[in-house]
C-alpha cells in the first residue's frame, strides 16, 4: 500500500502519539540545537515549533517523520513504524 508508511503504529502507545511535542523538545535539547535551528531545517517558523513542543498544535505524521530523521528520534517513540 503506497500510503502505508504514513500510518501510525498499531501498537503505538497513546503516550507516544499524544506526547510527540515533548519528545521532540527533549531530542532537540539533547542535540544542542535551538528552536530556530530546528525550525529552519524543518521549513517552519520558530513559533510553530514552540507550539508543537508545548503541545498546542497537532504534529502530523509527515512532520513526525521529518523530526525523526532530523533529530535521530526512534520511530516508535513518535508512534511511527518503518513498515
Secondary structure, 3 states (H helix, E strand, C coil): CHHHHHCECCCCCHHHHHCHHHHHHHHHHHHCCCHHHHHHHHCCCHHHHHHHHCCCCCCCHHHHHHHHHHHCCCHHHHCECCC
